[in-house]
């Protein structure tokens, strides 16, 4: 311990000296520039260190700040600021109005690249456009839609079987439903993305190890946004960065193995087999394989892994929050149940499989209340930041400089009274329904769970479909209750999907959740040793001195005044609050809708916002991912669409947009979703029969992993059935770990040093990415080889995204860029796996907190599907046609409400490419990072009214019960503007299918109503320690 302390003390002194010198030079330069021209800046409400301090409740911290300042900044490093906003106008500005000027930027690329590689979540430009184009096409195809629906239904049936067995055999025992949902969604997204079922629902094999590594990687990656020193930790390979490296190694090995296997399969069978593989990996292999037959495994790894990341945690996390909220509001469970029964017409004595057959798109579309309950969950617990490329002025009048990072915060936005009314923090699905009970959309710039604008989530419908299928199955057949009613608040993990921090369920003899810290800041607020805290304290002094120097310089200004977002803290505060990071942001957002955190020695500001106008500004105008995001994300996301800007982003976006728009992919994904929903329901059914509680988030993670892998890679991991093979589990675990470790880069200033030294989380990230790459590249190579072997027999008929990308990107000589395919597909996996599973987990959590929502969704599902009361799960799943799903307005509202409160990506950012002025009048400098905070935005009373923090699906419905959209710059679950999520409809479709199947056949209850559910600080918002629920067959 003494040597460790001495080491960290020496390191802190060295870094402090560097920081002081850097700050002195930067401030001197900034002072001269400021004297020449004063801009209107968002108020500085702290420094980036405050985010570390509030890491355990980060989103609530942001929400608190947003309540004071809709747009604010945290004092960051010289030369770039981090701006945070909860203003829909700002969100719309950055996502749509001035979209070209706001991208992921180097900030996001830097943080995310280790895990996301060059996948769509880590890139801008042509790389993003290419992946977006391919993904858009694939996600629009009927084949992928049907395939994903089948996957969702199959995994929903498996999940229901697990719950059923537990319910039948267990006596007063809890079940971690978050874990179940995580595993179920992991299985789903893996099946859709890679065409392989990880079978993580069974909890064994390589798929489970992959899922665990993937989750950890996501959390560690998020920490990079909060820790100014994460690069140092990565250089030294210490702490979280060392762990992230290991997790990414697991993820990469697993993913590359899958890609190579699929590529080899294509090469060997190409000449004599014209079958169409439905998974995304196969599609991307086909789309990107060169004429010479060369497959870029890294590219495929990044693309597909990004899809898995997007779909797994976000959906399972949202479903977990949904179940939690429905348990808190048992009347919501009942409403969902009755809605499911009415929508499906499956009868009262049907099996899960029969019920799933009736869970058609038509039935799902009828489930307006379920949709509203899920949406209300997403409002309060969104599962998901932009960097400015040139100087800009936000709609609120604040200036944004080139390079600034602008964060919009869906979590905080979902809690703003000015957006959602006085009941903004009340879970009320009815807010999404009109007087006729029809789901009503909100602006995607207000409800930002799926982003908005050009980068709007491609998998939104997929996510909703999976969540609705899972929710419908669970609530149809089970009644869920929290284990301990008297202590029912749960917390979240600080990851990109913001999932609940603990599993939860019913009938626990012991504390099944073991909450590490509630929103009030209790428990362990830091994951760092005393030596690390001592080092951080020294760095805080540097931040204070730097801040004072900057303040003096600003006060001595020149001729032209520049308005800055209020400084509310430093990056170290984010590390301190890492375990509650989103709540910390929410708290700040309540004070300042736009604020700044000080980032020492980074040469930029970090601006955070919950202002929809600012979000719109950065998503539509002068912001992109930028080098900040690319640097953070490239190790995992590569050059995938989530990490790149410019031509790379445009190219991927173009391909993805086309693919996601095809009927073939739509049908293919729908089939996958239904199949996995049925499998999930079967698992839950077995659990219900045994009367055991289980981790539903884990089930959902496995189900969505299976779905996205099937869609992305054309390979079913089968993680829901048996936990998948060992390699699949290792990939899933490494993928999740890589996600976490990558996120840590955003809050660790020294992650690059840690990476250089290969210590801490960075060392672990390297290991995890190696696992991910190995697994993905194996799949890509196998698919590429398969396509090469089939090429002589005619056009490929594989429907998975990987195959499409291989075909679209293969050169005339037959060369396949495996790295490019890895990045593209891995980004899709990231997008499709975590986001959907996390959102479904939050959804299930919310409907467990509100059982009346469950009942409404169940009734709506039954009515929408006309499946009768006695259908099997499979029959009900098949009845979940597009028409049926479109009728499920309440289910859509419930999912959307879940995404409002628990957005799959609770915090996102863009880097400013040129000096800018935000719509709120704050100045943003070139290179500044502007964070928008969907988590905080969903909690802003200014956006959602006095009941902003209430789970109320009805807020999304008009008087006729029809779902009403909100501005994507207010509801930021699927982004907005040019980068609006291409998979938005995919996500909704998967979530609705999963939710409809689960709630149609089960009544879900929290295992312990007294347990506090928290989120895990990752890139996506997932429930920390799982979601333990009990299921009772209906």
C-alpha positions, 0 to 999 in steps of 0.5 A: 500500500505504501509503495502504491501510495508513493507511486500515485503521489509521485505520478500526481506531482508530475501530472500536476506540474504538466497541468499547471504549465499547460494551463498557464500557457493556455490561459495566457493565450486565451487571455489575449484572445478574450481581450480581443473579443468577448463572447457570451459563454454558458455559466461555469457551474463546476469542473470536470472533477465534480463529475468524478466526485458525483460519478455514482449519481452522475445523471442526477448531478447533471439534472440538478445542474440543469434545473439551475442552468439549462445550458452550463459548462464544467471547467475543463482543459484549456482550448476546449470546453465541455458544454452541457445542455437540457434545452431542446432548441440547443439539442436540435441545433447541434443534432439538426440545424447546424449538424455539419458543425457538430460531430463526435469529434476527437474527444469521443473518438479518443474515448471510444475508439478502444472499444468502439473502434471505427464503428458508427458510434465513434466516427464522423465523416465518410466513415459514419456516412458509409456505415450509416448508409449500410445500416439504414438500408439493412434496418429498413429491410423487411427481411431484417425486420422479420428476422429481428422480430423472430429473434426477439420473440424467441428470446422473449420466450426463453426469458419467459421460460426462465422466469416461469421456472423460477416462479414455479420452483422458488419459494420467496426467492428473488430474481435479478431481472436486470441480469436476465434482460441483459442476457436476453437482449444480448442474445437477441442483438448477437443473433441479429448482428452476428447470426449467433445465439450467445445463449447467455440466458443460461448463464454459461459458456463464452457468450456470458464471458463476452457479455460481462467483458462487454458491459465492463468495457462500456462502463470503463469507457464512460469513465474516460469522459469523467476522468481527465487523466484516463490517458495517463492511466491507459499509458501506465496500464493501471486502474480502470484502464488496465481493466478496460484493456482486458475486457476489450481483449475478451470482446475482440477475441470473441467478435473476431472469431465470429467474423472469421468464421462467418467470413470463412463460411462465405468463402467456402460456400460462395460458389454454390450457395445463394442463401441469404443470411439474415444477420447483420454481420453477413450483410456487412461482410457481403457489403464490404468484401473486396473483389479479391475476397479480402475482408476487413475484419477490424472494420467489420468488428467495429461496425457490428460491435457498435450495433451490439453496443447500441442494442444490448444495454440500451434495450435491456437497461430500458426494459429493466427500468421499465420493469422497475417502474411498473413494479413501483406502479403495479396499476401500470402492469395491469394496464399493460396486461389488459392492453396486451390481452386485448391487442393479441386476442390470445386468450387467457390460457395460451402458452408463451409460444402461442402468445408470441405467435399472436404478438404480431406487428399489428398487435404490438402497434395496438399496444399504445399504453405499453409503448407509452410506458416504455417511452415514459421509462426512456424519458426518465431513464434514457439509454444514451455528446457532440463536439463542435467543429467550428465556432458557433452560437447556440439557439440560447445565445451562448457561443461555442468554440471550435473543438468544444464538446457539447453534451445534451443530457436525455436523463436530465432533460427527462426530469426538467419541469419546463419540458414535462411539467410539474410531474416531470419526475413522476412515472406516468405513461399516460403523458404519452397518450391522447384522450383516445389512448393513442400514443403521441410522439414528442419532439426528438429534441425534447425526448432524446432517447433515440437522438434526432436529426441525421444521426437519429437512431436507426434501431429505434423501432427495433428497440421498441419492438424488442422491448414491447415483445419482451415486456408484453411476454413478461407482463402477460404471463407474470406479475412482478413485484419489488422485493422490498416495498419499503425501500424500492428506489434503485440506482443506476450504473454510470455507463452509456446506457445508464442501466439500473445498478442492481438486479431486482425481483420478488421474494428475496431472503437476502438483499439481492441488489446490494445497492452501492449508492443511491441517488442521495449519494449514499454508499460507495461514491468512488471506485478509486483507492485512497492513493488515487483519491490523494492524487485526485485531491492534488489535481483538484488543487491544480484545477482550482488554481487553473480555474482562478487563473482563467477567471482572472483572465476573463475578468480582465477582458477586452473590447468584446464580451463573450458569454460563457456557460456557468462553471459549476465544477471540474472533471474531478467531480465527475470521477467523485460522482462516477457511480451516480454520474447522471444524477449529478449531471441532473442536479447541475442541470436543475441549477443551470440548463447549460453549464461547464466543467473545468478540464485541466491540461486538455486544452478545451472546455466541456460544456453540458446542456439540457437545453433542447435548443442547444441540443438541436443546434449541436446535432444539426449544425457546427458540431461532430464527434471530433478527435476528442470522441474518436480518441476515446472510442477508437480502440473499441469502436474503431472507425465505426459510425459512432466514432467518426465524422466526415466522409467515413461517417457519411459513407457508413451512414449512407450504407446503413440508411439504405440497409435499415430502410429495406423491407428485407432487413425489417422482416428479417429483424422482425423474425429475429425479434419474435424468435428471441422474444419467444425464447425469452418468454420460455425462459421466463415461463420456466422461472415462473413455474419454479417461482424463482426470481432472476436477473431479467436484465441479464436475460434481456441482455442475452436476448438482445445480444442474440437478436443483434448478432443474428441481424448483424452477423447472421449468427445466433449466439444462443446465449438465451438458451444455454448461455451460449458457447464459451467463446460467445460468453467471453465475447459478451463479457469482454464487449460489456467491459470494453464499453465500461472502460471506454466510457471511463476515458471521458472522465479520466484525464490521464487515460492515455498515460494509463494506456501508454503504460498499459495499467489499470482500466486501460490494460483491461480494455486492451485485453477485452478488445482483443477478445472482441476483435478475435470473436468479431473478426472470426465471424467476418472472415467466415462470412466473407469466405462464405460469400466468396464461395457463393459468389459464383452461384449468383447474388447473395441472399444473406439478410444480415447486416454484415453480409450486406456490408461485405457486399457493399464494401468489397473491392473489385479485386475481391479484397475485404477490409476486415478492420473496416467491417469490424468497426462498422458491425461492432458499432451496430452491435453496440447500438443494438445490444446494450441500448435495447436490453438496457431500455427493456430492463428499465422498462420492466423495472418501471412497470414493476413499480407501476403494475397498472402499466403492466396490465394496460400493456397486457390488455393492449397487446391482446387487443392489438394482436387479436390472438385470443386468451389461449394462444401459445407464446409462439403463436402470440409472437407471430401475431405481433405483426407490424400492424399489431405493433403499430396499434400498441400506442400505450406500450409505445408510450410506456417504452418511450416514457422509460427512455425519457427517464432512462435513456439508453445513452444518458449522456452524449457529446459533440466537439465544436469544429469552429467558434460558435454561439449556442442558442442560449447565448453562451459561447463555445470555442473551437475544440470545446466538448458540448455534452447534452444529457438525455438523462437529465433532460428527461428529468427537467420540469421545464421540459416535462412539467412538474411530474417530470420524474414520474413514470407516466406513459400517458404523457405521450398519448393524446386524448384518443390514446394515440402516441404523440411524438416529442421533438427529438431535441427534447426527447433525446433517446434516439439522437436527432438531426443528421445523426438521428438513430437509424435503428430507432424503429428497430429498437422500438420494434424489438422492445415492443415485441419483447415487452408485449410477449413478456407482459402478455404472458407474465405478471412481473414483480420486483424481487425486493421492493425495498431494494434501491436500483442504481445504474452502472456508469457505462456508455449505455444506461444499464441497471447495476447488479441486475434487475431481479424480478419474479414472474407469475404466469398469467 
